[in-house]
Amino acid sequence: MTAMQVWEGAKDDLASAAAIEESAFGDRSWGAASFEKTASSPGVRLLLAGRSRAAAQGFALWLLAGEDADLLSIGVAPEVRRQGVGRLLLDALEIAALEQRARRLLLDVADDNRAALALYRACGFYEISRRAAYYRNGADALILEKPLNETS
Ligand SMILES: CC(C)(COP(=O)(O)OP(=O)(O)OC[C@H]1O[C@@H](n2cnc3c(N)ncnc32)[C@H](O)[C@@H]1OP(=O)(O)O)[C@@H](O)C(=O)NCCC(=O)NCCS
């Protein structure tokens, strides 16, 4: 089987990334229009993963803010979960962020999102703060950080 690859998304990739976002998040999806608008905003970068550029199966959206690389969203199509795509995207994010001289990765995640929390912890993120009842369903938001350095 062809190996998974990661590539930097361009304008042409926005529609397929938005479709993955919808399949990954279901009723929590931003919707294609909002996704494409955010992904096209100044400074926002898109990473895609899949076995070929014609068939992306995961995405990550991120933004460099000073020395922080903020992960805005990450999603993997349900049919290919637990195959390392999320981890591959976070590894690629780390490399891209280091290239931009970021000092840390930051993200927020609902404290009831078990899969995402497990992924982030497996990739070396830890909690630095919590916002109580931040999400509509009453879940807390956890702010997670991963410090970066040239040798990590
Ligand atoms: C979170 C998400 C991106 C993970 O993607 P993924 O490709 O399935 O993750 P990976 O296969 O790379 O998992 C890497 C590790 O993370 C952990 N992990 C991932 N999903 C997990 C789950 N459902 N349960 C327990 N651990 C999990 C495991 O340690 C896993 O390693 P292992 O499979 O060798 O045990 C995916 O579940 C998703 O798209 N969820 C919906 C969207 C979402 O919630 N995004 C995050 C918003 S903050």
The ligand as an SDF file (V2000), in Angstrom:
LIG
                    3D

 48 50  0  0  0  0  0  0  0  0999 V2000
   -8.4990   13.3390   17.1110 C   0  0  0  0  0  0  0  0  0  0  0  0
   -8.2120   12.7600   15.7020 C   0  0  0  0  0  0  0  0  0  0  0  0
   -7.6810   13.8760   14.8010 C   0  0  0  0  0  0  0  0  0  0  0  0
   -7.1480   11.6370   15.8490 C   0  0  0  0  0  0  0  0  0  0  0  0
   -6.7350   11.2390   14.5380 O   0  0  0  0  0  0  0  0  0  0  0  0
   -6.1940    9.7750   14.2390 P   0  0  0  0  0  0  0  0  0  0  0  0
   -5.6010    9.7830   12.8890 O   0  0  0  0  0  0  0  0  0  0  0  0
   -7.2370    8.7590   14.4970 O   0  0  0  0  0  0  0  0  0  0  0  0
   -5.0350    9.6210   15.3450 O   0  0  0  0  0  0  0  0  0  0  0  0
   -3.7690    8.6440   15.2660 P   0  0  0  0  0  0  0  0  0  0  0  0
   -4.1370    7.3790   14.5670 O   0  0  0  0  0  0  0  0  0  0  0  0
   -2.6090    9.4080   14.7130 O   0  0  0  0  0  0  0  0  0  0  0  0
   -3.5220    8.3440   16.8140 O   0  0  0  0  0  0  0  0  0  0  0  0
   -2.2410    8.5280   17.4260 C   0  0  0  0  0  0  0  0  0  0  0  0
   -2.3940    8.1670   18.8910 C   0  0  0  0  0  0  0  0  0  0  0  0
   -3.3580    9.0200   19.5390 O   0  0  0  0  0  0  0  0  0  0  0  0
   -4.1150    8.2550   20.4990 C   0  0  0  0  0  0  0  0  0  0  0  0
   -5.5250    8.1240   20.0410 N   0  0  0  0  0  0  0  0  0  0  0  0
   -6.0460    8.6010   18.8840 C   0  0  0  0  0  0  0  0  0  0  0  0
   -7.3780    8.3290   18.8230 N   0  0  0  0  0  0  0  0  0  0  0  0
   -7.6800    7.6730   19.9630 C   0  0  0  0  0  0  0  0  0  0  0  0
   -8.8900    7.1260   20.4700 C   0  0  0  0  0  0  0  0  0  0  0  0
  -10.0680    7.1860   19.7910 N   0  0  0  0  0  0  0  0  0  0  0  0
   -8.8650    6.5230   21.6940 N   0  0  0  0  0  0  0  0  0  0  0  0
   -7.7010    6.4310   22.3940 C   0  0  0  0  0  0  0  0  0  0  0  0
   -6.5120    6.9110   21.9450 N   0  0  0  0  0  0  0  0  0  0  0  0
   -6.5060    7.5370   20.7500 C   0  0  0  0  0  0  0  0  0  0  0  0
   -3.4380    6.8910   20.5470 C   0  0  0  0  0  0  0  0  0  0  0  0
   -2.3720    6.9890   21.4860 O   0  0  0  0  0  0  0  0  0  0  0  0
   -2.9100    6.7650   19.1410 C   0  0  0  0  0  0  0  0  0  0  0  0
   -1.8390    5.8420   19.0130 O   0  0  0  0  0  0  0  0  0  0  0  0
   -2.1920    4.2690   18.7960 P   0  0  0  0  0  0  0  0  0  0  0  0
   -3.2350    4.1800   17.7260 O   0  0  0  0  0  0  0  0  0  0  0  0
   -0.8620    3.6970   18.3830 O   0  0  0  0  0  0  0  0  0  0  0  0
   -2.6960    3.7700   20.1090 O   0  0  0  0  0  0  0  0  0  0  0  0
   -9.4910   12.1220   15.0990 C   0  0  0  0  0  0  0  0  0  0  0  0
  -10.0620   11.2380   16.0450 O   0  0  0  0  0  0  0  0  0  0  0  0
  -10.5400   13.1310   14.6720 C   0  0  0  0  0  0  0  0  0  0  0  0
  -10.5280   13.6200   13.5460 O   0  0  0  0  0  0  0  0  0  0  0  0
  -11.5120   13.4320   15.5910 N   0  0  0  0  0  0  0  0  0  0  0  0
  -12.6270   14.3460   15.2480 C   0  0  0  0  0  0  0  0  0  0  0  0
  -12.1630   15.7690   15.1010 C   0  0  0  0  0  0  0  0  0  0  0  0
  -11.5540   16.2900   16.3970 C   0  0  0  0  0  0  0  0  0  0  0  0
  -12.0740   16.0710   17.4950 O   0  0  0  0  0  0  0  0  0  0  0  0
  -10.4350   17.0350   16.2500 N   0  0  0  0  0  0  0  0  0  0  0  0
   -9.7210   17.6150   17.3680 C   0  0  0  0  0  0  0  0  0  0  0  0
  -10.3790   18.8660   17.8300 C   0  0  0  0  0  0  0  0  0  0  0  0
   -9.5050   19.5780   19.2260 S   0  0  0  0  0  0  0  0  0  0  0  0
  1  2  1  0
  2  3  1  0
  2  4  1  0
  2 36  1  0
  4  5  1  0
  5  6  1  0
  6  7  2  0
  6  8  1  0
  6  9  1  0
  9 10  1  0
 10 11  2  0
 10 12  1  0
 10 13  1  0
 13 14  1  0
 14 15  1  0
 15 16  1  0
 15 30  1  0
 16 17  1  0
 17 18  1  0
 17 28  1  0
 18 19  1  0
 18 27  1  0
 19 20  2  0
 20 21  1  0
 21 22  1  0
 21 27  2  0
 22 23  1  0
 22 24  2  0
 24 25  1  0
 25 26  2  0
 26 27  1  0
 28 29  1  0
 28 30  1  0
 30 31  1  0
 31 32  1  0
 32 33  2  0
 32 34  1  0
 32 35  1  0
 36 37  1  0
 36 38  1  0
 38 39  2  0
 38 40  1  0
 40 41  1  0
 41 42  1  0
 42 43  1  0
 43 44  2  0
 43 45  1  0
 45 46  1  0
 46 47  1  0
 47 48  1  0
M  END
$$$$
